[in-house]
Amino acid sequence: MKVGITGAEGHIGTTLREGLGPEFEISSFTLGPQSFDSTVADLSNPAAVNEIFQGLDAVVHLAADPSPRGSWESMLKNNIAATYNVLEECRSSGVKKVVFATTNHTQHGDTMGGSPEILDMSRRVMLRLNDPLNPTSLYGVSKATGEQLGRYFATHHGVQFVGLRIGSTGRNDTPRGSEPRPSDDYNMAMFISKRDMIQAVSLALNIDRDFTLAYAISNNDARIFDMRETNDVLGFYPVDNSADY
Ligand SMILES: NC(=O)c1ccc[n+]([C@@H]2O[C@H](COP(=O)([O-])OP(=O)(O)OC[C@H]3O[C@@H](n4cnc5c(N)ncnc54)[C@H](O)[C@@H]3O)[C@@H](O)[C@H]2O)c1
């Protein structure tokens, strides 16, 4: 299967370029030139996106401003407009599927503490995929919009869409910092290891469903996301657990 990865130079892009390489034929899309082969395009510019996905079977759309503190201008450009351009280009080029990196931040307003990356443990509940959206930032709003763009393109334009509500992953592949941090409860709940991330995206590329939402977190004892529907629809059974780090 020929798979394009946008944001291929970023943290998750690097994990997936390396981890999906053996199973899929990967093409990389980046904002600037890289030390590896890539097509350079600012995805917020429709002219730059024109025909770049020709011949691909699927696109894993990671490119975005990933900051929960990002400005509205950046969200509109890099997250909302770019996601529309990617979906529209996939539709017009006949790319069958888009796997979209959405976020835990779309949903956990009911459980947040003082910031999007602090959980109020006194309000700890298990959230389910179909619970009402409750974004904790403009970033969360931008990703909730991406999920709905995906639903629209899946329902009305035949582009299969898998939105993975990713928890929290970092280059050092651990939920813990060197010192205790206010965000520790959040990280223990939201951690996803690189190994589990690769598994989730591989499954998303292989399933045959029109529209799917799923959680991409590890099998954390401290999770606040109910994984049962994700287990069923995606077949995703993460193997790592933040408690083991
Ligand atoms: N890392 C996490 O814990 C996490 C959690 C939830 C969701 N996500 C989502 O996963 C995706 C990847 O996250 P990451 O941690 O690898 O982020 P990252 O910042 O390392 O990578 C994102 C890449 O997107 C590129 N990009 C941004 N705007 C662009 C544009 N207009 N055109 C082309 N490229 C553009 C950037 O150059 C960057 O390399 C993002 O969509 C993010 O919102 C990440």
Ligand as a Chemical Component Dictionary entry (heavy atoms), coordinates in Angstrom:
data_LIG
# 
_chem_comp.id                   LIG 
_chem_comp.type                 NON-POLYMER 
_chem_comp.pdbx_formal_charge   0 
_chem_comp.three_letter_code    LIG 
# 
loop_
_chem_comp_atom.comp_id 
_chem_comp_atom.atom_id 
_chem_comp_atom.alt_atom_id 
_chem_comp_atom.type_symbol 
_chem_comp_atom.charge 
_chem_comp_atom.model_Cartn_x 
_chem_comp_atom.model_Cartn_y 
_chem_comp_atom.model_Cartn_z 
_chem_comp_atom.pdbx_ordinal 
LIG N1  N1  N 0  2.755  14.499 20.171 1  
LIG C1  C1  C 0  1.609  14.291 20.813 2  
LIG O1  O1  O 0  1.616  13.892 22.001 3  
LIG C2  C2  C 0  0.282  14.486 20.108 4  
LIG C3  C3  C 0  -0.899 14.253 20.827 5  
LIG C4  C4  C 0  -2.119 14.400 20.190 6  
LIG C5  C5  C 0  -2.169 14.760 18.842 7  
LIG N2  N2  N 1  -0.994 15.012 18.181 8  
LIG C6  C6  C 0  -1.074 15.412 16.765 9  
LIG O2  O2  O 0  -0.217 14.587 16.016 10 
LIG C7  C7  C 0  0.345  15.332 14.932 11 
LIG C8  C8  C 0  1.858  15.226 14.957 12 
LIG O3  O3  O 0  2.325  15.712 16.196 13 
LIG P1  P1  P 0  3.886  15.835 16.506 14 
LIG O4  O4  O 0  4.033  15.726 17.984 15 
LIG O5  O5  O -1 4.645  14.941 15.619 16 
LIG O6  O6  O 0  4.118  17.382 16.116 17 
LIG P2  P2  P 0  5.386  18.046 15.406 18 
LIG O7  O7  O 0  5.276  19.521 15.661 19 
LIG O8  O8  O 0  6.646  17.368 15.814 20 
LIG O9  O9  O 0  5.128  17.754 13.855 21 
LIG C9  C9  C 0  4.163  18.458 13.115 22 
LIG C10 C10 C 0  4.779  18.818 11.775 23 
LIG O10 O10 O 0  3.796  19.464 10.973 24 
LIG C11 C11 C 0  4.470  20.378 10.130 25 
LIG N3  N3  N 0  3.531  21.433 9.722  26 
LIG C12 C12 C 0  2.915  22.346 10.520 27 
LIG N4  N4  N 0  2.174  23.171 9.777  28 
LIG C13 C13 C 0  2.309  22.774 8.478  29 
LIG C14 C14 C 0  1.784  23.236 7.247  30 
LIG N5  N5  N 0  0.982  24.322 7.181  31 
LIG N6  N6  N 0  2.131  22.577 6.121  32 
LIG C15 C15 C 0  2.960  21.500 6.156  33 
LIG N7  N7  N 0  3.489  21.017 7.304  34 
LIG C16 C16 C 0  3.171  21.656 8.441  35 
LIG C17 C17 C 0  5.593  20.954 10.980 36 
LIG O11 O11 O 0  6.655  21.352 10.149 37 
LIG C18 C18 C 0  5.951  19.789 11.902 38 
LIG O12 O12 O 0  7.139  19.131 11.506 39 
LIG C19 C19 C 0  -0.187 16.765 15.078 40 
LIG O13 O13 O 0  -1.313 16.897 14.240 41 
LIG C20 C20 C 0  -0.604 16.837 16.523 42 
LIG O14 O14 O 0  -1.613 17.792 16.720 43 
LIG C21 C21 C 0  0.226  14.891 18.767 44 
# 
loop_
_chem_comp_bond.comp_id 
_chem_comp_bond.atom_id_1 
_chem_comp_bond.atom_id_2 
_chem_comp_bond.value_order 
_chem_comp_bond.pdbx_ordinal 
LIG N1  C1  SING 1  
LIG C1  O1  DOUB 2  
LIG C1  C2  SING 3  
LIG C2  C3  SING 4  
LIG C2  C21 DOUB 5  
LIG C3  C4  DOUB 6  
LIG C4  C5  SING 7  
LIG C5  N2  DOUB 8  
LIG N2  C6  SING 9  
LIG N2  C21 SING 10 
LIG C6  O2  SING 11 
LIG C6  C20 SING 12 
LIG O2  C7  SING 13 
LIG C7  C8  SING 14 
LIG C7  C19 SING 15 
LIG C8  O3  SING 16 
LIG O3  P1  SING 17 
LIG P1  O4  DOUB 18 
LIG P1  O5  SING 19 
LIG P1  O6  SING 20 
LIG O6  P2  SING 21 
LIG P2  O7  DOUB 22 
LIG P2  O8  SING 23 
LIG P2  O9  SING 24 
LIG O9  C9  SING 25 
LIG C9  C10 SING 26 
LIG C10 O10 SING 27 
LIG C10 C18 SING 28 
LIG O10 C11 SING 29 
LIG C11 N3  SING 30 
LIG C11 C17 SING 31 
LIG N3  C12 SING 32 
LIG N3  C16 SING 33 
LIG C12 N4  DOUB 34 
LIG N4  C13 SING 35 
LIG C13 C14 SING 36 
LIG C13 C16 DOUB 37 
LIG C14 N5  SING 38 
LIG C14 N6  DOUB 39 
LIG N6  C15 SING 40 
LIG C15 N7  DOUB 41 
LIG N7  C16 SING 42 
LIG C17 O11 SING 43 
LIG C17 C18 SING 44 
LIG C18 O12 SING 45 
LIG C19 O13 SING 46 
LIG C19 C20 SING 47 
LIG C20 O14 SING 48 
# 
